[in-house]
Amino acid sequence: MAYPPEFLKLVDKFIDLANQLAEGGLDGEVSAAILFAAGRYNAFNFLSHNGTEQDKAVDFYVSEYRKAIVSNLEGVVGPVVKPQG
C-alpha cells in the first residue's frame, strides 16, 4: 500500500516527538502513551462527528491499528530501525 507523502510527514512528526519524549529510557511509557492518546483522540473525533455506532468504530480502529503495526513490522513503509546512540 502506498501512503501519500503528506500523511507520512504527519506520521514522522509524531515519531519525532515520541523519540524526544523517550530520551532517557522512557520508550515503554511513551509507546503506551501514544497508544492511549490515539484511543482518546479517535474516541473524541468519533463522538464529535455524531458517532453513534460505537461497536463499528471500535472494530474499524482496531482493524486499522492491526494493519499499521503489521505493515511496519514487515517493513512495508520502510525499515524500522532503532536509533543509534
Residue pairs with C-beta under 8 A, 6 or more apart in sequence:
1 71
1 76
3 11
3 77
8 77
14 34
18 30
18 31
18 34
19 83
21 30
21 33
22 29
22 30
38 65
39 61
42 57
42 61
46 54
46 57
51 57
71 77
72 80
73 80
